[in-house]
Amino acid sequence: MTSPVAPKQQRRTQEQRSSEMRTRLLDATIDCLVEYGYAGTTTPRVAERAGVTRGAQVHHFGSKTDLVVAAISHLAQLRAETAMREMVKVEGGDDPVAVALEFLWELHQGPLFIATVELWVAGRTDSVLASAMEKVEPFVNNAVLMAVARFVPDEMRRKETRDFIYTAMDALRGILVSNFIDPDRERAHRRWQRASVHLRQIASAAVAAALTERAAR
């Protein structure tokens, strides 16, 4: 009896290998931003973290600026994908605003947010980075808005929902950035819960106003 012949593995094309190499370098850049900060993210460190030679790194990204600008787009894609992926895992409840606010908290935990903050701060004095971040932030924010809006009460209008989510993100990001000085996740979460009390009041007022307007028609 003839033994079955194992299917031949399809060889990767040069384009596929090049794309995989770029992704490794971009993932390594994000890792370095988290571990060393923007100032400590150097091309030799990125090449070492990616497990590639300096020559290979230079072939794909000739300078640190080229590398980081590409990493900004890569990071934005990961942030947007995370928002949409995590959205489907969240179950609704009797208190949709509480669900939305806790979802925002979880969405801003972990290395992707830390890397993003490093780039926001670096962009203050680097116009190239600032321009690159300015281009991708609307893309990420729209993904977050789509994800969080799912949990916001139907009575809130689209503009009210956007304003509420942006206000919540502004408050949350401020809390998390200030927490970098003396990291304490539990303390930061308590501060977020305190802010959430006021955010819930804003949402309740918006819903009440919408219901009153609807009843008056």
Residue frames relative to the residue before (quaternion, step in Angstrom):
aa qw qx qy qz dx dy dz
M 1.0000 0.0000 0.0000 0.0000 0.00 0.00 0.00
T 0.3905 -0.7400 0.4998 0.2240 3.55 -0.78 1.00
S 0.4322 -0.6940 0.5106 0.2662 3.55 -0.86 0.97
P 0.5320 -0.6257 0.4525 0.3474 3.58 -1.00 0.75
V 0.3859 -0.7194 0.5345 0.2188 3.53 -1.01 0.84
A 0.4229 -0.7062 0.5068 0.2561 3.53 -0.75 1.05
P 0.5085 -0.6526 0.4570 0.3267 3.57 -0.92 0.84
K 0.4881 -0.6649 0.4825 0.2946 3.52 -1.02 0.81
Q 0.4376 -0.6707 0.5292 0.2804 3.53 -1.01 0.83
Q 0.4195 -0.7066 0.5097 0.2547 3.52 -0.87 0.95
R 0.4236 -0.7172 0.4936 0.2501 3.53 -0.78 1.02
R 0.4788 -0.6625 0.4961 0.2928 3.52 -1.03 0.83
T 0.4438 -0.6710 0.5219 0.2835 3.53 -1.09 0.71
Q 0.6637 -0.4846 0.3809 0.4239 3.54 -1.28 0.28
E 0.6342 0.5349 -0.3279 0.4518 3.56 1.04 -0.78
Q 0.6504 0.5095 -0.3140 0.4677 3.60 1.00 -0.80
R 0.6558 0.5048 -0.3105 0.4677 3.57 0.96 -0.87
S 0.6480 0.5185 -0.3137 0.4613 3.56 1.00 -0.81
S 0.6529 0.5120 -0.3075 0.4658 3.57 1.00 -0.86
E 0.6515 0.5116 -0.3121 0.4652 3.58 0.98 -0.83
M 0.6349 0.5278 -0.3248 0.4614 3.57 1.03 -0.78
R 0.6505 0.5133 -0.3115 0.4651 3.57 0.95 -0.88
T 0.6512 0.5159 -0.3169 0.4575 3.58 0.95 -0.86
R 0.6279 0.5273 -0.3326 0.4658 3.60 0.99 -0.80
L 0.6732 0.4915 -0.2963 0.4663 3.56 0.94 -0.85
L 0.6708 0.4908 -0.3039 0.4656 3.58 0.97 -0.79
D 0.6259 0.5107 -0.3333 0.4861 3.60 1.03 -0.75
A 0.6512 0.5114 -0.3108 0.4667 3.59 0.99 -0.83
T 0.6125 0.5444 -0.3478 0.4556 3.59 1.07 -0.69
I 0.6486 0.5037 -0.3136 0.4767 3.58 0.96 -0.86
D 0.6313 0.5292 -0.3281 0.4622 3.59 0.96 -0.83
C 0.6810 0.4876 -0.2905 0.4628 3.59 0.92 -0.90
L 0.6038 0.5472 -0.3574 0.4564 3.60 1.05 -0.70
V 0.6697 0.4919 -0.2923 0.4733 3.57 1.00 -0.84
E 0.7489 0.4250 -0.2298 0.4535 3.58 0.82 -0.97
Y 0.8222 0.2509 -0.0986 0.5013 3.60 0.88 -0.93
G 0.4685 -0.6470 0.4683 0.3775 3.59 1.19 -0.29
Y 0.6873 -0.4853 0.3241 0.4325 3.57 -1.25 0.23
A 0.6608 0.5192 -0.3204 0.4372 3.60 0.86 -0.92
G 0.7364 0.4251 -0.2291 0.4738 3.57 1.02 -0.78
T 0.5391 0.5918 -0.4140 0.4334 3.56 1.28 0.04
T 0.0380 0.8056 -0.5848 0.0874 3.54 -0.28 1.30
T 0.6247 -0.5586 0.3843 0.3875 3.57 -1.18 0.48
P 0.6278 0.5094 -0.3734 0.4550 3.69 0.93 -0.60
R 0.6461 0.5125 -0.3286 0.4604 3.60 0.99 -0.79
V 0.6459 0.5187 -0.3233 0.4575 3.56 0.96 -0.84
A 0.6522 0.5133 -0.3175 0.4586 3.59 0.92 -0.91
E 0.6544 0.5086 -0.3110 0.4652 3.57 0.98 -0.88
R 0.6659 0.5005 -0.3064 0.4607 3.59 0.90 -0.91
A 0.6929 0.4703 -0.2713 0.4745 3.58 1.04 -0.77
G 0.3998 -0.7317 0.4638 0.2994 3.56 1.25 -0.35
V 0.5607 0.5654 -0.4072 0.4473 3.57 1.06 0.77
T 0.5824 -0.5773 0.4348 0.3721 3.54 -1.25 0.31
R 0.6190 -0.5254 0.4174 0.4081 3.55 -1.24 0.39
G 0.6214 0.5532 -0.3478 0.4323 3.58 1.03 -0.72
A 0.6529 0.5036 -0.3097 0.4735 3.57 1.01 -0.82
Q 0.6398 0.5236 -0.3269 0.4579 3.56 1.01 -0.80
V 0.6752 0.4892 -0.2936 0.4675 3.58 0.90 -0.93
H 0.5944 0.5744 -0.3632 0.4299 3.58 1.08 -0.66
H 0.7407 0.3955 -0.2194 0.4968 3.57 0.97 -0.84
F 0.7945 0.0615 0.0033 0.6042 3.58 0.99 -0.83
G 0.3180 -0.8195 0.4502 0.1573 3.53 -0.27 1.29
S 0.8024 0.1207 -0.0527 0.5820 3.59 1.14 -0.48
K 0.6656 -0.4755 0.3789 0.4329 3.55 -1.30 0.20
T 0.6330 0.5375 -0.3386 0.4424 3.58 0.99 -0.80
D 0.6394 0.5175 -0.3258 0.4660 3.60 0.93 -0.87
L 0.6661 0.5183 -0.2909 0.4505 3.54 0.96 -0.93
V 0.7094 0.4636 -0.2698 0.4573 3.58 0.81 -1.00
V 0.6215 0.5324 -0.3496 0.4561 3.60 1.00 -0.75
A 0.6537 0.4855 -0.3105 0.4904 3.59 0.99 -0.80
A 0.6394 0.5311 -0.3217 0.4534 3.59 1.03 -0.76
I 0.5821 0.5808 -0.3721 0.4305 3.59 1.12 -0.60
S 0.6757 0.4707 -0.2892 0.4881 3.59 0.92 -0.87
H 0.6360 0.5263 -0.3184 0.4659 3.57 1.02 -0.82
L 0.6602 0.5046 -0.2971 0.4703 3.57 0.95 -0.89
A 0.6316 0.5349 -0.3309 0.4534 3.59 0.98 -0.81
Q 0.6438 0.5181 -0.3166 0.4657 3.57 0.99 -0.83
L 0.6579 0.5035 -0.3075 0.4681 3.58 0.95 -0.85
R 0.6480 0.5198 -0.3198 0.4556 3.59 0.97 -0.84
A 0.6705 0.4902 -0.2992 0.4696 3.58 0.93 -0.88
E 0.6521 0.5122 -0.3132 0.4630 3.58 0.95 -0.85
T 0.6331 0.5338 -0.3297 0.4534 3.57 1.02 -0.79
A 0.6434 0.5301 -0.3253 0.4464 3.58 0.93 -0.88
M 0.7109 0.4493 -0.2696 0.4692 3.57 0.83 -0.94
R 0.6484 0.5218 -0.3196 0.4529 3.59 1.03 -0.76
E 0.7021 0.4650 -0.2767 0.4629 3.58 0.88 -0.93
M 0.5485 0.6365 -0.3922 0.3744 3.58 1.15 -0.58
V 0.7062 0.4791 -0.2797 0.4398 3.57 0.87 -0.93
K 0.6201 0.5526 -0.3429 0.4388 3.60 1.24 -0.31
V 0.6429 0.5485 -0.3198 0.4285 3.56 1.20 -0.48
E 0.2635 -0.7586 0.5782 0.1441 3.53 -0.89 0.95
G 0.4934 -0.6589 0.4831 0.2982 3.54 -1.03 0.79
G 0.1336 -0.7925 0.5901 0.0772 3.54 -1.28 0.15
D 0.7203 -0.4262 0.3210 0.4433 3.53 -1.31 -0.18
D 0.7458 0.3015 -0.1709 0.5689 3.59 1.24 -0.44
P 0.1705 -0.8457 0.4964 0.0966 3.61 0.28 1.25
V 0.6165 0.5432 -0.3605 0.4414 3.61 1.05 -0.65
A 0.6352 0.5154 -0.3283 0.4724 3.59 0.99 -0.81
V 0.6329 0.5238 -0.3261 0.4678 3.59 1.01 -0.80
A 0.6553 0.5201 -0.3074 0.4534 3.59 0.94 -0.91
L 0.6888 0.4831 -0.2866 0.4582 3.58 0.89 -0.92
E 0.6643 0.4771 -0.3168 0.4804 3.59 0.98 -0.73
F 0.5946 0.5511 -0.3565 0.4644 3.58 1.11 -0.63
L 0.6384 0.5205 -0.3217 0.4670 3.59 0.98 -0.83
W 0.6250 0.5411 -0.3377 0.4501 3.56 0.97 -0.83
E 0.6964 0.4733 -0.2799 0.4611 3.57 0.77 -1.01
L 0.6388 0.5510 -0.3201 0.4311 3.56 1.05 -0.78
H 0.7268 0.4147 -0.2291 0.4973 3.58 1.16 -0.56
Q 0.5250 0.5939 -0.4371 0.4249 3.58 1.18 0.44
G 0.7341 0.4727 -0.2969 0.3867 3.56 -1.22 0.40
P 0.7620 -0.4539 0.2529 0.3866 3.54 -1.35 0.21
L 0.5976 0.5765 -0.3888 0.3992 3.63 1.01 -0.61
F 0.6667 0.4800 -0.3096 0.4788 3.59 0.98 -0.78
I 0.6322 0.5316 -0.3393 0.4501 3.59 0.97 -0.80
A 0.6562 0.4996 -0.3106 0.4726 3.59 0.91 -0.87
T 0.6324 0.5391 -0.3261 0.4506 3.57 1.02 -0.79
V 0.6517 0.5109 -0.3162 0.4628 3.58 0.93 -0.87
E 0.6121 0.5485 -0.3474 0.4514 3.59 0.99 -0.81
L 0.6992 0.4617 -0.2696 0.4746 3.58 0.95 -0.84
W 0.5901 0.5509 -0.3683 0.4611 3.60 1.07 -0.63
V 0.6903 0.4774 -0.2791 0.4666 3.56 0.85 -1.01
A 0.6519 0.5121 -0.3199 0.4587 3.60 0.92 -0.86
G 0.6414 0.5528 -0.3171 0.4271 3.56 1.08 -0.73
R 0.5102 0.6541 -0.4245 0.3630 3.60 1.20 -0.32
T 0.7988 0.2349 -0.1094 0.5429 3.58 1.01 -0.79
D 0.6892 0.4024 -0.2753 0.5359 3.59 1.25 0.14
S 0.3141 -0.8027 0.4778 0.1692 3.56 -0.20 1.29
V 0.6050 0.5574 -0.3631 0.4374 3.61 1.10 -0.62
L 0.6737 0.4725 -0.2888 0.4893 3.57 0.92 -0.91
A 0.6333 0.5397 -0.3343 0.4425 3.57 0.97 -0.84
S 0.6592 0.5080 -0.3063 0.4621 3.57 0.95 -0.88
A 0.6532 0.5107 -0.3128 0.4634 3.58 0.99 -0.84
M 0.6628 0.4937 -0.3057 0.4728 3.59 0.98 -0.83
E 0.6257 0.5567 -0.3344 0.4321 3.57 1.01 -0.82
K 0.6580 0.5276 -0.3063 0.4414 3.58 1.05 -0.74
V 0.7709 0.3921 -0.2045 0.4584 3.59 0.93 -0.85
E 0.5507 0.6498 -0.4077 0.3290 3.61 1.07 -0.54
P 0.6321 0.5182 -0.3659 0.4451 3.67 0.91 -0.69
F 0.6144 0.5532 -0.3367 0.4506 3.58 1.06 -0.74
V 0.6803 0.4682 -0.2848 0.4867 3.57 0.93 -0.93
N 0.6632 0.5196 -0.3137 0.4380 3.57 0.86 -0.93
N 0.6341 0.5240 -0.3392 0.4563 3.60 1.00 -0.75
A 0.6309 0.5206 -0.3349 0.4678 3.58 1.03 -0.74
V 0.6547 0.5008 -0.3080 0.4751 3.58 0.98 -0.85
L 0.6428 0.5277 -0.3225 0.4520 3.58 0.95 -0.87
M 0.6520 0.5120 -0.3108 0.4649 3.56 0.95 -0.87
A 0.6723 0.5040 -0.2962 0.4542 3.55 0.98 -0.87
V 0.7331 0.4352 -0.2483 0.4598 3.58 0.77 -1.04
A 0.6055 0.5903 -0.3611 0.3931 3.59 1.02 -0.75
R 0.5435 0.6315 -0.3906 0.3914 3.55 1.19 -0.48
F 0.7475 0.4042 -0.2117 0.4828 3.60 1.09 -0.70
V 0.5513 0.6189 -0.3964 0.3949 3.59 1.25 -0.21
P 0.5967 -0.5952 0.3900 0.3709 3.64 -0.96 0.78
D 0.5633 -0.6376 0.4175 0.3191 3.56 -1.00 0.87
E 0.6053 0.5959 -0.3588 0.3871 3.58 1.11 -0.60
M 0.6119 0.5541 -0.3619 0.4331 3.60 1.13 -0.50
R 0.4456 -0.6923 0.5006 0.2677 3.56 -0.90 0.92
R 0.6906 -0.4843 0.3321 0.4222 3.55 -1.28 0.34
K 0.6785 0.4762 -0.3075 0.4672 3.62 0.85 -0.91
E 0.6382 0.5194 -0.3321 0.4611 3.60 0.96 -0.80
T 0.6382 0.5273 -0.3226 0.4590 3.57 1.01 -0.80
R 0.6544 0.5051 -0.3105 0.4694 3.58 0.92 -0.92
D 0.6680 0.5046 -0.3081 0.4519 3.58 0.86 -0.95
F 0.6459 0.5284 -0.3124 0.4538 3.56 0.98 -0.88
I 0.6903 0.4770 -0.2879 0.4616 3.59 0.84 -0.96
Y 0.6562 0.4999 -0.3205 0.4655 3.60 0.94 -0.83
T 0.6397 0.5130 -0.3279 0.4691 3.60 0.99 -0.79
A 0.6451 0.5170 -0.3146 0.4664 3.58 0.99 -0.84
M 0.6700 0.4902 -0.3060 0.4660 3.59 0.92 -0.86
D 0.6210 0.5377 -0.3482 0.4517 3.59 0.99 -0.77
A 0.6690 0.4942 -0.2970 0.4690 3.57 0.92 -0.92
L 0.6796 0.5037 -0.2920 0.4462 3.56 0.85 -0.98
R 0.6753 0.4948 -0.3055 0.4538 3.58 0.86 -0.90
G 0.6204 0.5362 -0.3417 0.4592 3.56 1.06 -0.69
I 0.6408 0.5196 -0.3142 0.4698 3.56 0.99 -0.85
L 0.7101 0.4737 -0.2720 0.4442 3.57 0.82 -0.99
V 0.6398 0.5145 -0.3340 0.4631 3.60 1.00 -0.75
S 0.6689 0.4856 -0.3077 0.4712 3.60 0.92 -0.84
N 0.6270 0.5531 -0.3310 0.4375 3.58 1.16 -0.54
F 0.5113 0.6514 -0.4188 0.3725 3.61 1.23 -0.30
I 0.5874 0.6055 -0.3701 0.3890 3.60 1.11 -0.65
D 0.7795 -0.0077 0.0450 0.6247 3.55 0.97 -0.92
P 0.2098 -0.8520 0.4609 0.1326 3.59 0.41 1.24
D 0.1966 0.7275 -0.6356 0.1675 3.52 -0.88 1.07
R 0.3057 -0.8051 0.4788 0.1706 3.57 -0.05 1.31
E 0.6611 0.5146 -0.3193 0.4429 3.59 0.92 -0.84
R 0.6456 0.5060 -0.3284 0.4684 3.59 0.98 -0.80
A 0.6462 0.5167 -0.3189 0.4624 3.58 0.97 -0.87
H 0.6529 0.5063 -0.3195 0.4640 3.57 0.99 -0.80
R 0.6213 0.5251 -0.3497 0.4646 3.62 1.01 -0.69
R 0.6494 0.5070 -0.3161 0.4704 3.57 0.98 -0.82
W 0.6400 0.5131 -0.3223 0.4725 3.57 1.04 -0.74
Q 0.6420 0.5117 -0.3278 0.4674 3.59 0.98 -0.76
R 0.6242 0.5255 -0.3338 0.4721 3.58 1.07 -0.71
A 0.6628 0.4856 -0.2989 0.4854 3.58 0.95 -0.88
S 0.6212 0.5740 -0.3381 0.4127 3.56 1.06 -0.75
V 0.5600 0.5913 -0.3895 0.4301 3.58 1.14 -0.57
H 0.7013 0.4508 -0.2628 0.4856 3.57 0.90 -0.93
L 0.6283 0.5289 -0.3380 0.4596 3.58 1.03 -0.70
R 0.6277 0.5282 -0.3303 0.4668 3.58 1.04 -0.74
Q 0.6217 0.5358 -0.3381 0.4605 3.58 1.07 -0.71
I 0.6254 0.5308 -0.3271 0.4692 3.57 1.06 -0.80
A 0.6698 0.4975 -0.2976 0.4639 3.56 0.91 -0.94
S 0.6526 0.5211 -0.3162 0.4501 3.59 0.95 -0.86
A 0.6444 0.5169 -0.3153 0.4671 3.56 1.02 -0.82
A 0.6503 0.5146 -0.3173 0.4600 3.59 0.99 -0.81
V 0.6544 0.5011 -0.3111 0.4731 3.57 0.98 -0.83
A 0.6516 0.5185 -0.3175 0.4537 3.59 0.93 -0.89
A 0.6544 0.5105 -0.3121 0.4624 3.59 0.96 -0.85
A 0.6527 0.5141 -0.3155 0.4584 3.57 0.99 -0.83
L 0.6636 0.5052 -0.3025 0.4614 3.58 0.98 -0.85
T 0.6311 0.5303 -0.3190 0.4676 3.59 1.05 -0.79
E 0.6608 0.5051 -0.3017 0.4661 3.55 0.97 -0.90
R 0.6479 0.5222 -0.3136 0.4573 3.56 1.00 -0.86
A 0.6701 0.5044 -0.3002 0.4543 3.59 0.96 -0.87
A 0.6641 0.5196 -0.3022 0.4445 3.59 1.12 -0.66
R 0.5564 0.6281 -0.3959 0.3730 3.63 1.17 -0.31
